[in-house]
Amino acid sequence: MSPLVEMLVFTSLSGIAIPVGGLLGLAAWVLPSWLDNEIRHWVLALGGGILVGTVALALVPEGLRSVSPALGMALIAAGGAVFCWVDVLIQRAKTAGAQLLAMLADFVPETLAVGAAFAAGDGKGRMLALLIAAQNLPEAFNAFREIDSGHPGRRAGLIIRFCALALLGPTVGLAAHHWLADAHALVGGVMLFVSGGILYLTFHDIAPQARLEKHWGPPLGAVAGFMIALAASLTTG
C-alpha cells in the first residue's frame, strides 16, 4: 500500500468514527434512563482520557520536535484561548450548527496533522489517526445526544451532517499531504495549537466538576496547569 493510499484509509477511518458515534447516540435512546445516563458519563470519561493521552503522548512531543519550547508554550496558550473564544460564541448561539462547528474546529486541525505526518514518513500518522478516531467516537456520541430533538426527520438529517463531516477526513488529509509535507515547523505548530484547544475542551465538556456554568476560567486554568507541567519537564529534561 502506497503512503498516499494508506493516509487516505486512515484519515477516512478517523472521519467515519463521527457518524458511527452519532448512530451509537441514536441507539442509546432505547436504553433505560438510568443505564443511558451511566453509559453517557462513561463514554465522556473515555473520551477525556483519550484526549489527554493524545495531547501528552502524541501531539505535544511531535510538535516540540519542530518548534522551540518558548514558541510551543505560546501556541498551546493560543490554542486554549481561541477554543475558549469559539466556545463563548457557541454558548451564545446554542444551535445545532454551532455544535457542529465546534466539532469541525477540532477535527480539521487534527486531520491536517495526520496528513502531514504521513507525508513526513515518520510512522506517527497511523497512531495519530487511530487516536483521533477513538476520540471522535465519544465526541460524536455526546454531540448527537446534545443536539438531538427527538424528531425522526431531524435525526436523519443530523446523521447526514455527521457523514458530511466524515468526508472532511480524507479531503483535509490529502491537502496536508501535498502542501505541508515539508513544512515541519508549521505542522508542529498546528499540533501544539490543537493541544491547547483539546485541553480546554476536555476540562470544559468532560470534567464538569472543574467548571462553573457559563464560566470559562476553570478550563483555561487546566491549560495553564498543563503548561506549567510542560515547562517543568522541559527545564529539567
C-alpha positions in Angstrom: 0.0 0.0 0.0 1.4 3.4 -1.0 1.8 6.1 1.6 -0.8 8.2 -0.1 -3.4 5.4 -0.1 -2.6 4.5 3.5 -3.1 8.1 4.5 -6.5 8.2 2.8 -7.5 5.0 4.5 -6.5 6.1 8.0 -8.0 9.6 7.7 -11.2 8.1 6.4 -11.2 5.8 9.4 -10.9 8.8 11.8 -13.7 10.5 10.0 -16.1 7.5 9.9 -15.9 7.5 13.7 -18.1 10.6 13.7 -21.3 9.2 12.1 -20.6 5.9 14.0 -20.6 7.8 17.2 -23.8 9.6 16.2 -25.5 6.2 15.4 -24.5 4.9 18.8 -26.0 8.0 20.4 -29.2 7.3 18.5 -29.3 3.7 19.6 -28.8 4.7 23.2 -32.3 6.1 23.3 -33.7 2.5 23.7 -31.9 2.0 27.0 -33.5 2.7 30.4 -32.8 6.2 31.5 -30.5 5.2 34.4 -28.4 3.0 32.1 -28.3 5.6 29.4 -27.1 8.1 32.0 -24.3 5.8 33.2 -23.2 4.9 29.7 -23.1 8.6 28.6 -20.9 9.5 31.6 -18.6 6.6 30.9 -18.3 7.5 27.3 -17.5 11.1 28.2 -14.8 9.9 30.6 -13.4 7.6 28.0 -13.2 10.5 25.5 -11.5 12.7 28.1 -8.8 10.1 28.7 -8.2 9.6 25.0 -7.9 13.4 24.5 -5.4 13.9 27.3 -3.4 10.9 26.1 -3.4 12.2 22.6 -2.0 15.6 23.8 0.6 14.2 26.2 1.8 11.2 24.1 1.5 12.3 20.5 0.7 16.0 19.7 2.9 17.8 22.2 6.0 15.6 21.8 5.7 15.7 18.0 5.1 19.4 17.9 8.1 20.2 20.1 10.4 18.4 17.7 9.8 21.2 15.2 9.5 24.4 17.2 11.2 25.9 20.2 9.9 25.4 23.7 9.0 29.1 24.1 7.0 29.1 20.8 5.4 25.8 21.8 4.2 27.2 25.0 2.8 30.3 23.3 1.0 28.1 20.7 -0.6 25.9 23.4 -1.8 29.1 25.2 -3.1 30.5 21.9 -5.0 27.2 21.2 -6.7 27.3 24.6 -7.6 31.0 24.1 -9.0 30.6 20.6 -11.0 27.5 21.5 -12.3 29.4 24.5 -13.5 32.2 22.2 -15.2 29.7 19.9 -16.9 28.2 23.0 -18.2 31.5 24.0 -19.7 32.0 20.6 -21.3 28.5 20.7 -22.8 29.2 24.1 -24.4 32.4 22.8 -25.7 30.7 19.6 -27.0 27.5 21.2 -27.8 25.9 17.8 -27.1 22.6 16.2 -24.9 24.4 13.7 -22.8 25.8 16.4 -22.2 22.4 17.9 -21.2 21.0 14.5 -18.8 24.0 14.1 -17.2 23.0 17.4 -16.6 19.5 16.1 -15.3 21.0 12.8 -12.8 23.3 14.7 -11.5 20.2 16.5 -11.4 17.7 13.7 -9.8 19.7 10.8 -6.6 20.8 12.5 -6.1 17.2 13.9 -6.5 15.8 10.4 -4.1 18.3 9.0 -1.5 16.9 11.4 -2.3 13.4 10.4 -1.9 14.1 6.7 1.4 15.9 7.3 2.7 13.1 9.5 2.1 10.6 6.7 3.8 12.9 4.2 6.8 13.1 6.6 7.0 9.3 6.7 7.9 9.1 10.4 5.4 6.4 11.2 3.4 8.6 13.5 0.5 9.2 11.1 -1.2 5.8 11.9 -1.1 6.4 15.6 -2.5 9.9 15.3 -5.3 8.8 13.1 -6.3 5.9 15.4 -6.2 8.3 18.4 -8.4 10.8 16.6 -10.8 8.1 15.6 -11.0 6.9 19.2 -11.6 10.5 20.3 -14.2 11.3 17.6 -16.4 8.3 18.6 -17.3 9.5 22.1 -17.3 13.2 21.0 -19.9 12.5 18.2 -21.9 10.3 20.6 -22.2 13.2 23.1 -22.8 15.8 20.4 -25.6 13.8 19.0 -27.2 13.5 22.4 -27.0 17.2 23.0 -28.3 18.2 19.6 -31.0 15.6 19.0 -34.5 16.9 19.4 -36.2 13.5 19.2 -37.8 14.2 15.8 -37.1 11.3 13.4 -36.6 13.5 10.3 -34.2 15.8 12.2 -32.3 12.8 13.5 -31.8 11.5 9.9 -30.6 15.0 8.9 -28.2 15.1 11.8 -26.6 11.8 10.9 -26.3 13.0 7.3 -24.4 16.1 8.6 -22.1 13.8 10.6 -21.4 11.8 7.4 -20.5 15.1 5.6 -18.1 15.9 8.4 -16.5 12.4 8.0 -15.7 13.2 4.3 -13.5 16.0 5.5 -11.1 13.5 6.9 -9.5 12.3 3.7 -10.1 15.7 2.0 -8.1 17.6 4.6 -5.6 14.8 4.9 -4.9 14.9 1.2 -4.4 18.7 1.2 -2.0 18.4 4.1 -0.1 15.6 2.4 0.6 17.7 -0.6 1.0 21.2 1.0 2.5 20.5 4.4 4.9 17.6 3.7 8.0 19.8 4.0 6.6 22.4 6.4 7.7 20.7 9.6 7.6 23.8 11.7 4.0 24.6 10.6 2.8 21.1 11.2 4.4 21.2 14.7 2.7 24.5 15.4 -0.7 23.1 14.4 -0.2 20.1 16.7 0.7 22.4 19.7 -2.1 24.8 18.9 -4.6 22.0 18.8 -3.2 20.6 22.0 -4.2 23.8 23.9 -7.7 23.6 22.4 -8.1 20.0 23.3 -7.1 20.6 26.9 -9.6 23.4 27.1 -12.4 21.3 25.6 -11.6 18.3 27.9 -11.9 20.3 31.1 -14.9 22.3 29.8 -17.0 19.5 28.4 -15.8 16.3 30.0 -14.7 17.3 33.5 -17.8 19.2 34.7 -16.7 19.2 38.3 -14.0 21.6 37.3 -16.4 24.0 35.6 -19.0 26.5 36.7 -21.9 27.1 34.3 -21.0 29.6 31.6 -17.6 30.3 33.2 -14.6 29.8 31.1 -11.8 30.5 33.6 -11.5 27.0 35.1 -10.9 25.1 31.9 -8.3 27.8 30.9 -6.8 27.1 34.3 -6.4 23.5 33.1 -4.5 24.7 30.1 -2.3 26.8 32.3 -1.7 23.8 34.6 -0.6 21.6 31.7 1.8 24.4 30.5 3.3 24.6 34.0 4.0 20.9 34.0 5.4 21.0 30.5 7.7 23.9 31.4 8.9 22.0 34.4 9.6 18.9 32.2 11.4 21.0 29.6 13.5 22.7 32.2 14.6 19.5 33.9 14.7 17.3 30.9 
